[in-house]
């Protein structure tokens, strides 16, 4: 009955954790400088599509840092395990290369940097699947990944209520919102849009929230048509725990 309860509650109640089995999140993505006529995922690495093909099995992750000043600090990785259940691990950055997680991740949804002095990361922090393919990056000074990708945990349903996208002034882009449903081999276009730096950000509110089933993947991509451009994307989701166990 969580569905009915959500319909009768203000979103602030969801954010405060007052609605049983319901939680909310905002997925934020930005690509620093997508090249003209290039298509790629809106995430922290330019001109690349997110490497879903490398995530066929759960693996320990390797974390590399580009600045020795970040050694001794930590990052917390939020993702899914081999069963697609929520998995979180905090790793201390004890060396510039080769620090590994103790847990095996099938998906990475987000990573957050922590410095006890309160400063942001001094260099790029790259998270690799095994020791080769980058699956997340915290860019210098950001303190968190900026990835417009998301994987719904096992036992949950995600409802997307609103999406937005922006493009650097002087450029424009075509955006595509892809979903790969659980058990399907490929992504399917679910929503497309145009965005221009001269015309302001694009925002779309779903009158009926867009449902993404458990174990499904979401990927927002952009094709920049004029000039190199920074592109951002964000979407709000409501997560409903269908098991009654709670995500928190």
C-alpha positions in Angstrom: 0.0 0.0 0.0 3.0 2.2 -0.1 1.9 3.4 -3.6 -1.3 4.8 -2.2 0.4 6.4 0.7 2.9 8.2 -1.5 0.0 9.7 -3.5 -1.4 11.3 -0.4 1.9 12.6 1.0 3.9 15.7 0.1 7.4 14.9 -1.4 9.0 16.4 1.7 7.6 13.5 3.7 9.3 11.0 1.5 12.6 12.9 1.8 12.2 12.9 5.6 11.7 9.1 5.6 8.2 9.4 7.0 6.5 7.2 4.3 7.0 3.5 4.9 9.0 1.6 2.2 9.4 4.7 0.1 12.5 6.8 -0.4 13.7 9.4 -2.9 16.9 10.4 -4.7 18.1 12.7 -7.4 20.5 11.3 -10.0 23.0 14.0 -11.2 25.2 13.7 -14.2 27.6 16.0 -16.1 30.1 15.6 -18.8 33.0 18.1 -18.7 33.4 18.7 -22.5 31.6 16.5 -25.0 33.1 16.9 -28.5 31.1 18.2 -31.4 29.3 15.4 -33.3 30.2 13.0 -30.5 27.6 10.8 -28.6 28.2 9.7 -25.1 26.8 9.1 -21.7 26.4 12.2 -19.5 29.0 11.2 -16.9 32.4 12.2 -15.7 34.4 10.9 -18.7 34.3 12.8 -22.0 33.1 11.2 -25.3 32.4 7.8 -24.0 29.3 5.6 -23.6 29.0 4.1 -20.2 30.7 0.6 -20.3 27.7 -1.6 -19.4 29.3 -4.4 -21.4 32.1 -4.8 -18.8 29.6 -5.3 -16.0 28.6 -8.9 -16.7 29.7 -10.3 -13.3 30.4 -8.9 -9.9 34.1 -7.9 -9.4 36.2 -6.2 -6.8 36.8 -2.6 -7.8 40.2 -0.8 -8.0 40.6 2.8 -7.0 43.3 5.0 -8.5 44.0 8.6 -7.4 45.9 11.2 -9.5 47.0 13.3 -6.5 49.0 12.1 -3.6 47.2 14.7 -1.5 44.1 12.5 -1.5 46.0 9.5 0.0 44.7 8.8 3.5 41.2 10.1 2.6 38.3 7.8 1.8 35.5 7.2 -0.7 32.2 5.5 -0.2 30.9 3.5 -3.1 27.1 2.8 -3.5 26.1 0.1 -5.9 24.7 -3.4 -6.2 26.2 -6.9 -5.5 26.0 -10.0 -7.6 22.3 -10.5 -6.6 21.6 -6.8 -7.4 21.0 -6.1 -3.8 22.2 -2.7 -2.4 25.9 -2.7 -1.5 27.9 0.0 0.1 31.6 0.0 1.0 34.0 2.7 2.3 37.6 2.5 1.1 40.6 4.3 2.5 42.9 5.7 -0.2 46.2 4.3 1.0 48.1 4.5 -2.3 47.8 6.3 -5.6 47.1 3.1 -7.5 45.7 -0.3 -6.8 43.6 0.1 -3.7 40.8 -2.5 -4.0 37.4 -3.0 -2.5 36.8 -6.1 -0.3 33.3 -6.5 -1.8 32.4 -7.5 -5.4 30.2 -5.0 -7.2 28.0 -5.7 -10.2 26.9 -2.1 -10.5 28.1 1.3 -9.3 25.5 4.0 -8.8 27.5 6.6 -7.0 30.7 7.3 -5.1 31.4 10.1 -2.6 34.7 11.4 -1.3 35.4 12.2 2.4 38.2 14.3 3.8 38.2 14.8 7.6 39.4 18.3 7.2 36.4 19.1 5.0 38.3 19.9 1.7 37.4 18.4 -1.6 39.5 15.9 -3.6 42.6 17.4 -5.0 42.7 15.2 -8.1 40.7 12.8 -10.2 39.7 9.5 -8.4 38.9 6.7 -10.9 37.1 3.5 -10.0 37.9 0.6 -12.2 36.0 -2.7 -12.7 38.8 -5.1 -11.9 41.9 -3.2 -12.9 41.1 -2.0 -16.4 37.7 -0.5 -17.2 36.6 2.8 -15.6 33.1 2.6 -14.2 33.1 5.8 -12.2 35.2 8.9 -11.6 35.2 11.7 -9.0 36.6 14.7 -10.9 38.9 17.1 -9.1 37.1 19.2 -6.6 33.7 17.6 -7.1 33.6 15.3 -4.0 31.1 13.0 -5.8 30.6 11.2 -9.0 28.3 13.0 -11.6 26.7 10.1 -13.5 23.3 10.2 -15.2 23.2 6.4 -15.0 21.3 4.3 -12.4 20.6 0.7 -11.7 17.4 -0.2 -9.7 18.1 -2.7 -6.9 16.5 -6.1 -6.6 13.2 -5.9 -4.7 12.6 -2.2 -5.6 10.7 -0.2 -8.2 11.8 3.2 -9.4 9.4 5.9 -10.5 11.0 8.9 -12.3 9.0 12.0 -11.6 11.0 14.7 -13.5 14.1 15.1 -15.7 16.2 18.1 -16.7 19.1 18.8 -19.0 21.3 21.8 -19.7 24.0 22.6 -22.3 26.8 25.0 -22.2 26.2 28.5 -23.8 26.9 28.5 -27.5 26.2 24.8 -28.1 23.2 22.6 -28.4 22.6 18.8 -28.1 20.1 16.0 -28.6 19.5 14.0 -25.5 18.2 10.4 -25.2 16.9 8.6 -22.1 17.5 4.9 -22.4 16.2 2.0 -20.2 17.2 -1.6 -20.2 14.5 -3.6 -18.5 15.4 -6.6 -16.3 16.4 -9.6 -18.5 16.5 -7.7 -21.7 19.8 -7.7 -23.8 19.7 -4.1 -25.0 18.6 -0.5 -24.1 15.4 1.0 -25.5 14.8 4.7 -26.0 12.2 5.9 -23.5 12.4 9.7 -24.0 14.2 12.1 -26.2 14.7 15.9 -26.1 16.6 18.8 -27.5 18.6 21.3 -25.4 20.3 24.5 -26.3 22.7 26.7 -24.3 21.0 29.7 -25.7 17.5 28.5 -24.8 17.9 27.5 -21.2 17.6 24.1 -19.6 15.1 21.4 -20.7 12.8 20.2 -18.0 10.1 17.5 -18.3 7.7 16.5 -15.6 6.0 13.1 -16.0 2.3 13.6 -15.3 2.3 9.8 -14.6 5.7 8.9 -13.0 7.8 6.8 -15.4 8.1 3.2 -13.9 11.5 1.4 -14.1 11.3 -2.1 -12.8 13.7 -3.9 -10.4 17.1 -4.9 -11.8 16.8 -2.5 -14.7 19.4 0.0 -15.9 19.0 3.7 -16.9 21.4 5.6 -19.1 21.1 9.3 -20.3 23.2 10.2 -23.4 23.8 13.3 -25.4 25.0 14.1 -28.9 26.5 17.5 -29.1 25.8 19.2 -32.5 27.7 22.5 -32.3 30.9 23.3 -30.4 32.4 21.3 -27.6 30.1 21.5 -24.6 29.6 20.7 -21.0 26.2 18.9 -20.7 24.3 18.1 -17.5 21.4 15.9 -16.7 19.4 15.1 -13.6 16.3 13.1 -12.8 14.3 12.6 -9.6 13.3 9.1 -8.6 11.0 7.6 -6.0 12.1 4.2 -4.8 9.5 1.8 -3.5 10.6 -1.2 -1.5 8.4 -4.1 -2.6 10.0 -6.5 -0.1 9.1 -4.4 3.0 12.7 -4.6 4.2 13.6 -1.0 3.6 16.6 0.4 1.7 18.0 2.3 4.7 
